């Protein structure tokens, strides 16, 4: 089979790695890809939002299956464009990707179908939002309705902060049109857990749980980022939590989307908050998380191509989804200054140290080839990942491996996965 992967980050590198393990795959292309993905796939200079060019490439090169990694093209309707030309593609159609594309839609869906989530109100005007804040309880959470690179969420401790947040989102347009509508919701406390799932429109199969570290600095301090590291599985995702979510959240979401005439095929990412009153949905994503994919996919025992095709064909109920009985930790090596301002073009050394090593992975996020060298090309540069029989072993191996690679202004958190068996302690 010939596979085309759309995207250019660590998530797409993890997808390419999983596809490369399939005996069914003869050739992998990635558009546009990065320097790490180029070791597994032929990278082609087509942007993720260039739908006509992507479709044309798939037809010209007789691609058997295209896998969409990124949120922007999914929300923009890339799957519809491929299907219109009779091409096989993995990911939700535009009318289903709205589950991530509009927080107002997803919150309204949860309210309508009694899926547990935080209480909320939606606002299209800054005046109405500011008026609501006068009588709200604090702390409170403001969310841009649209896609905002995982950063359009503001936690406000005071009325003054919340008013400034409305200005940032709706008036200053810090996240562009994503802030035309905002959701204001109650602040929930508890552990956050990420759960990825495969969906075929009717059936949902849950992948292994994961836990993200979003803040830029140790101790969960600093600005929100796209993710500074991750580990899987989460010790807080207990059998009791799993039972509750299967009963009230997972299948309920799939059934709700189908009832709305928006059958979902692809990956649903459930961002959960484990509150005192039970699990609640923080957010949905319509694709693999990043860096969640980097700690979940290396533990997948199935041939991922079989799973992709089962989702497309509606045969997911026949798949026995299996994961290794171990742990995986990913530590993101970022450019100092991320997520605000940072330099690019710094040569990366030591990547060869990962070759031929079992249980160690170096997923490229922001890299490119330049003058025969691999250089930094983003805020998040590499996802240094390792597997172990325990969380503490996987964590120790991942941090050991961060020393194998170097670049100017290399920055990382030192508390990914916590210390030993007590994450985030």
Secondary structure, DSSP 8 states (H G I E B T S, - for coil): -EEEEEE-SHHHHHHHHHHHT-TT-SEEEEEE--TTGGGTSEEE---TT-HHHHHHHHHHTT-SEEEE--HHHHHHTHHHHHHHTT--EES--HHHHHHHH-HHHHHHHHHHTT--B--EEEESSHHHHHHHHTT--SSEEEEESS--TT--EEEESSHHHHHHHHIIIIIS-TTGGGGSSEEEEE---SEEEEEEEEEESS-EEEEEEEEE--EEEGGGEEEE-S-SEEEES-TTS-HHHHHHHIIIIIHHHHHHHHHTT---EEEEEEEEEEETTEEEEEEEESS--TTHHHHHGGGB-S-HHHHHHHHHHT-GGG----B-SSEEEEEEEEETTTTT------B-B-GGGGTT-TTEEEEESSEEEETTEEEE-SSEEEEEEEEESSHHHHHHHHHHHHTS-B-TTEE--S-TT-BTTBTT-
